[in-house]
Structures are given as C-alpha cells and as structure tokens.
Amino acid sequence: MPRLPAPAHAAPPKGHAREILRLAVPAFGALVAEPLFLLADSAIVGHLGVAQLAGVGLAMAVLHTAVGLMVFLAYSTTPAVARAMGDGQPGKALAAGRDGVWLALLLGAVLAVAGFLAVDPLVGLLGADGDVRAFAVDYLRWSMPGLVAMLLIFAGTGLLRGLQDTRTPLVVATAGFALNIILNLWLVYGLGWSVTGSAVGTSVAQWAMAAVYLVMVRRNAAAHGVGLLPSWSGIRSMTRVGSWLMLRTLSLRVAILATVLVVTAQGEVNLAAHQLAMTIFSFLAFALDALAIAAQALIGKELGASNPRRARQLTRTMTRWGLGFGVITGALLAVAAPWAGVLFTSDPEVQSVLAAALWIIAAGQPIAGYVFVLDGVLIGAGDAKYLALAGVLNLTVYAPLLIVVGLSRVGGAPGLAWLWAAFALGYMAARAVTLGARARSDRWMVLGSP
C-alpha cells in the first residue's frame, strides 16, 4: 500500500526537473501499457488477415469512444485528490478517490449492458459490411465486460496520481500487459477463437488490474478512517466537473470517429492501415501524456497549497519538455516509418500506405507534445469548462478539413496521408492555439474559474 505524502506546505522544496521526473517517468510506463495492449492486439490480429484487422479497427473506434468519454473519472479525481493533499487534508483526498471508484462502477455497468445490446447498430453506423462488420461485432461484444474494469482502473489510477504516486500504476500496468499478451496468444491461436479471443483476453487482463486497484483503495481508506460507502454529494460534485470534461473528450472522440468515417470510404486497405497508424499515434500520445499526468498532479497540488507562482514555473518547464520530447519522438518515428508495418501485417499494400501516414504523424509530434502538456496543466487547475468549450471550437475548425479530404475521393497512400495531415497537423494546431492562449492568461490559476 503506498504511503501518503506529507502535506505540500511541510515538504522541502525540490528542483522542478526532479519533481517532474519523479512523477512523469513512472507515469510514462503506466500510460503506454494501454496502447501496448492495443499494439499487441493489432499485431496478433493483424496476422489473421486484413478483414480481421479492419474489423478490430472499427470496433476499437467505438470502444475507445465509450472509454474515452469516461476518462474524466481519472482527470477529475487526480486534481481533486491533489488539491486536498496540497491543503493538508488526506481524509478528504481519499474520500474523493472513493467516490470516483463508485461513480466508475455505476457508469461502467450501465455502459457495458447498453453496449452489449447495441453492438450491431453501432458498428453499422460506421459503414462497414461483410466480414469486416462481423469481426467488428464479435470483438466489440466480447470487450464489454472489460469496459467496467477500465473505468475502475481510471478512478483508481486518478486517486494514486493525486496522491503523487505514479509508480504503483506502473507496476499494475506492466503486470496487466504481460497477462494480456499471454492470454491473447493462447485464445487467438491456441484455441482458435480469432478476434473474439483477443477481446476476451484483454477483458480478463483489465479485470485483474481493476481488482488490484480496488484492494488498494479499500486499504488506504481503512488506514485513514474513511468509510467505503459513497458520499452522494461528492459524487454529484465530481459529476458536475466531469460533465465539462466529458464534453471536452466528446469533441476529441467525434473528431476521431469522423476520421474513421472518411477513411472507411477509402477502402479496406486504407482502413486497416489507418487502424495501425491510429494505434501508433495513441502509443506516442500516451508517451507524451506522461508529462500531462505530472502536470495534473503537480499543478493541482500547488494550487491547492495557494502557490500559483510555482504552478506557473512548473508549467513553463513542462511545456519546454513537451516540445522537446515531441521532436525526439517525431524523429524516431520518421526513421522507423518505412519498416514499422512489417511488425503488424504481412500485407505489402497495407505496409506501404501505413508508411505514408506515419511520416505525417512524425511531423506533428512537436505540436502534440505542446498540446498534451497544456491539456494536463488546465485539467490539473480544474479549468474544465474552458477545455470543453475550446474542444467544440477546435472541432469546428477540423470539420471543413475533413470534408475536403472526403470529397476529394483520393485513395491509397496519398488519401491516407492527406487525412492524417488534416488530423495530426490541422486539428492538433487548432488545439495548440486555444490551449496556448489560455495558458498565457492567469484565469486558469483560479480554481473553478469560468
């Protein structure tokens, strides 16, 4: 069980770099575990065939929309816990985390049942048919049990991050990733369950991880005299903040789903290559997001301790790091782009189309690093309303770019390259402008500012 840190006002001062790295390095390992789940699933399923890979790509787009909308369970829990710790109130911090877990359980159960019943029409909305649609339905249906577990993981991880503990989520995520690989290989190839085996294996691994978090939450609460039953006022408060964060996330998911609609019209090969490109982009995004997680925890703690000057200093340092890390990841991806496809598929056409998309993603990595850090800063500050409204504005900028690509009806490698240029350069640049403008002001440092 992790030890609770001392209140912020009692802690000795630390250098910015040391404090950021203490949280960001373990967070990096924990964050990349989920995209590693997806990379593993894509690699295992990709060698079954193009139709299987395309079907899983569609299913993941739907699944990630549901899961992504619920990420506020982590993003609202982390700053709430961090602010309470910064103010020297560990009991209040643990109560906020407990309420987050209960909210995750309730929402997860509702979404899993609704999703299981609505799988076929959801996949149909994305325009797939034939084998691709059948594989997408199979994967999505058997992923529903793991949906509840993922939401519990969000809440549990958010609590630990708020307590300034990112090492424990790293251990849990590493063990879960290893279990996921073993189960998927056995179920997909050993038992011949095809894409269903991949979904079942991932769900089992997710529940194993969720069980660890539930035990840790119970032990921490008991150690500090916090009851296990939820506070409905606390849940309502978290829901109010979460509703704005949900709108912010909804705008992101709509952008991704709209991109899938456009690429589906480009054909099966482009859809399969896009699935691999999006998986790699997600992997890099989670890697860059390690700084954002550090930002959420540190900014929440400093503002809770009424120290806006240090919050500003930390923001400047992490923004520089985000840009630099984006340059590094972009350069590495540009070098690896021509050969990355062979890891996931034996189809040479998919490999060729994928390489074109990866070069565009590589060019956009510095923008992504800047965006993810500032996103974390504003989440940590509780600036949820601005993030939501800015997300809607960014979507209105992206929509015309997407329409132009769709109407051009360009296929193959050029079609996917233009699509990713619209997303990784156009859409992400719009996010950089809106987040940068807010970060340069002082309003975000006032908790709950409109």
N, C-alpha and C positions, 0 to 999 in steps of 0.2 A: 504494500500500500504506500503510495507516495506521501512524503511528508509535506504538510502545508508550509509555504514560505512565510517568513515573518512579514508584518505589515510594511508597506513601502517606506513609511517615514522612519522605520527602525533599521532599514537596510543600509549598509555602507554604500557610498557612491561607486559606480563602476564605469569603465570606459564604454562608449557607445558600441564599438565593434564587438567587444567581448559579450556585452549583454544581448546584442542582436544574434550573434552566432550561437550563443547558448540555447536559444530557442529555435533559430532557423535551421541549424544543421540537423537536429533530430526530426524537426518538422518536415524537412525535405524527404527523409526516408519514409516517414509515415504517409505523406501526401502521395508519393509516387507508387505506393502499394496498390491503390485502386486502379490507376491507369495500367499498372503492371498486370493486374487481374485481366484488364481488357486486352492488353498486348498478348498475354498468354492465351486468352480465349480466341483472339483473332488468329494467332499462329496455329493453334490446334485445329480450329475450324477451317482456316484457310486452305489447308491441305486436303480437306474433304471435297472441295470443288468451289467454283465461282458462285453458283446459286446459293450454296450454304453460307458463304461469306457475305454475299449481298443481303441475304435474309437476316442474318445476325446483325448486320449493319443497320437495317431498318428497325429491328427490334430494340437495339441499343439506343437508337434515337428516341424512341417512345419511352423506354425505361429511364433514360437519363433526364428526360423532361420531367417525369414524376419525381425522381430522386433530386434533381437539381432544384426544383421548386421548394423542396423541403430542407435545403441546405441552411436555411435560416435557423434551423434547430441548433446548428453549431455556431453560426455567425451572430445570433442573438445571445446565446449562452456565454460565449467567450468574453465579450466586453462586460456583460452584467456581472459575471464572476470576478473578472479582473478589477472592475471599479470597486466592488465590495472589498476585495483584498487590499487595494490601494488605500481604502479608507479604514483598514484595520478591522474588518468585520467578517471573519472566516465563516461564522454560522450563517450569515446572510448569503455568502457566496455559495455554500453547499446547498442551501435551500433553493437557490436559483437553478443550480445544476440538477437537483432532484426534480423540480418542476419541469425542466426541459426534457428529462427522460420520460416522465408521464405523458407529456404532450406528444413526444415521438411515438410512444406506444399506441396512443389513441389514433393519431393520424395514420400511422402505418397500417393498422388493422383495417381502417376504412378504405384506404387506397388499395391495399392488396386484394380485398374482396371485390371492389369495383373493377379493378384492373383485370382480374381473372375472368369476370363475366363479360368484359367489353374488349377482350383482346382482338377478336377478328375484325370488328368495325374500325378499331384504332389503326390497325395495320392497313386496312383498305383505304383509309383516308390519305395515306402516303402514295397511293397509286400503284402498288405492286400487285402482281398476279402470278399464277402458275406456281412453280416450285419455290420461287423466291418468297412469295406470300406464305406458303405452307411452312417453310423453315422459320420465317419470322414469327409466325403464330406459335409454333412449338417452343421456340426459345423464350418468347415473352411470357407465355403461360407458366412455364416452369421456373421463371425468375421471380414470380410474385411472392413466394414465401420469403425470399431473401430481401424483399423490399422493406418489410417490417424491421428486419435486423439492421439494414443500412441506416434507417432513421434513428434507431437506438445507438448505433455507432456514432452518428453525427452528434447527438446530445452528449454522450459520454466523452467524446473527444473534446467537445466545446468546454465542458467542465474542467477537464485536465489542463487544457490550454490556458483557461482563465486563471488557474492556479499556478501558472508559469511552468507547467510540466509538459514538455513535448517528447520526453524520452520514452515514457510508458506507451503512448500511442505508436511509437516506432517499433517497440518490441511486439506489441499486439499485431500490428500490420504485417511485420515480417513473418511471423508465425502463420498468420492467415494466408499470406501469399503462397508460402510453401505448401500449405494444405490444399489450396486451390489448384495448384499445378498437379499435385499427385492425384487428387480426385478427378480432375478433368481428363487427364490422360487415361486413367482407368475406366471411367464411364464412357468416354467417347470412343476409344479404340479397344480397350479391354472387353467391355460389354457390348460395344457396337451401338450405343444409344444416340450417335450422331449429335446434332445440335442440342437435343434435349439433355444429353449427358453433360454438356458444357454448362448449361443453365443450372442443373441440379447441383453439380459440383461447386459452383460459385455460391449458390444459396446456402449450402451446408457450411462452407468456409465462413461466410458472413455471419451466420448464427453462432458459430464458435467464437468469433471475435466479439459479438454483441454480449455473449454470456460473460466474458471476462470483464467488460465494462460494467455490467450490472452488478457483479460481485464487488468491484472496486467502489462504485457509488454507495452501495449498502455499507461497506466497511468504513468509508470516510464519514458518512452521515452518522453512523453509530458512535464513532470515536469523538464526535463533537456535539453529541446530544441533539442532532437534527432528526426529526421524525421522517419515516418513509412515505407517509401519506401526503398527497399533493396539497399545495395551497392553491385554491381556485383563483384567488386574487393574483397570485404570482403567475399562474398560467395565463390569465387574461392579460396581464401586463406584457408577458412575453409574446402573446399572440398579436397585440397591438403593434409592437416593434416588428414582429415577424411578418405582418401583413405588408408593410412597406418593403421589407427585404424580399418578400415573395414576388412583389411586383417588379422589383429590380431584376430578380432572377428570371421571372417570366419573360421579360424583354430579351434576355440572353437566349433563353430556350426557343422563343419564337424565331429569333434570328437563325439559330442552328437548324430548326425544323424547316424553315423556309428554304434554307440552303439545300437540305436533303430533297425537298420537292423539286428544285431546279435540277439537281444532279440526277435524280431518278429519270427525268425526261431525256437525259443524255445517254442512257443505255446501261446495260448490266455491267459492262466493264468499268465505266466511269463510276458507277455506284459502288462497286467493290473497291476500286482504288480510293475513292473518297472515304470509305469506311476506314481504310488503313491510314489515310492521311489524317483524318479526324482523331483517330486513336493516338497517333504520334503527337499531334498538336496538343491533345489533352495531357499526354505524358509530360511534355515540355511545360505546359501551363501549370500543372501541379508542381513541377520542379521550381518554376519561377514563383509560385504561390507560397513557397516556404517563407519568403520574406514578408509576404502579406500576412501570414499567420503570426509571425513575430510582431508585425505592426499591430494587429488586433490586440494581442495580449499586452504589449508594452504601452501602446497609446491609451488603452483602457485603464491600465494601472496608473499611469502618470496623471491622466485627467481626474481619476478618482482621488488621487492624492493632491489635487489642485496645483498641478505643476505644468501649466501649458507651455512654458518656455522650453522645458526639456522635451515635451512632446514635439515641438517644432524642430528641435535639433535632431531628434531621432528620425523624424520624417525626412529631413534633408539627407541624412546619411543613407537611409534605406532606399530613397529614390535614386541616388547615385549608384548604389549597388544594383538595383533592379536594371538600370540601363546597361551597366557593365556586364551583368550576368546574361542579359539578352543578347549582347554582342557575341559573347562566348558560345552560347547555345546555338545561335544562328550560324556561326562559322562552322561549328562541328556538324550541324545538320546539312549544310551546303556540301560539305565534303562527303558525307555519307549517303546523300540522296540517290546517286546512281545505283547503289548496291543494296539499299535498305529493303527493297521489295522482295528479294530472294529469301528473306527471313520469314515472310508471311505467306507467300504464294508461289507456286511453280508456273503460273501463267505469265508468259513473257509480255503480253499486251498490257496486263494489269501493272506489271513492274514498270513498264515504260511510262504509262500515264501517271503512276504514282510519283515517279522522279520529278516530273514537271511541277506537280503540286508542292512537293517538298522544298523545291528551290524558292517558291514564293513564300512558303511558311518561314523559311530561314531568313528571308529579307525582312519579315515583320517581327522578328523576335525582340529587337530592342524596344519597339513600341509596346509589345506585350509585357515586357519587364516593367516598364514605367507604369502601365495601366494597372497591373496586378498589385503593385506595391501601394499605389494611391487608393485603390479599392479597399485594401486591408486597413489603411490608415483611417479612412472615413467610416468603415464598419466599426472599427475599434472605438471611434469617437461617438458612435451612436447616431450618425448622420444618415439614418435610413431613408428618410423622406426625400432628401436631395438625390440620393442614389437611385431611388425609384423613378423620380421624375426625369432625371438625366438619362436613365435607361430607355425610357419611352422616346425621348428626343433622339437618342442615338439610333434607335430602330427606324425612325422616320428618315434618317439620313441614309441608312443602309438599304431600305426598300427599293428606291429607284435604281441603285447599282445592281441589285439582284434582278430586277425586272429587265434591265438592259441585257444582262448575261443570258437570261432565259429566252428573251425574244430573238437573240442573235442565232440561236439554234446551232451554235458551234459545238462539235463533239470532240471525242478523242482527247489527246493531251492538251491542245490549245483551249478546249472548252473547260476542262477542269482547272487549268492554270488561271484563266480569267475569273472563274468562280472564286478561287482562293485569293486572287488579288482583291476582289471586292470585299471578302471577309477579313483576311489577315492584314490587309493594308487599309482599305476604306473604312470598314466598320470599327476596327481597333483604333484608327486615328481619330474617329469621332469620339470614342470613349476617352482617349487621351486628352482631347481638348476640354471636354466637360469636367473630367476629374481634376485636371491641372488647374483650371480656373477656380474651382472650389478650394483646392489645397492652398492656393496663393492668398486666399482670404483668411480671416480669423473666425468666421462664424462656426466652422466645424468644431472648433475647440470649446464651444459652449454646449454641454451635454443636452441632447434633446432639442437642439436648435431647429427651426423650421426650414 
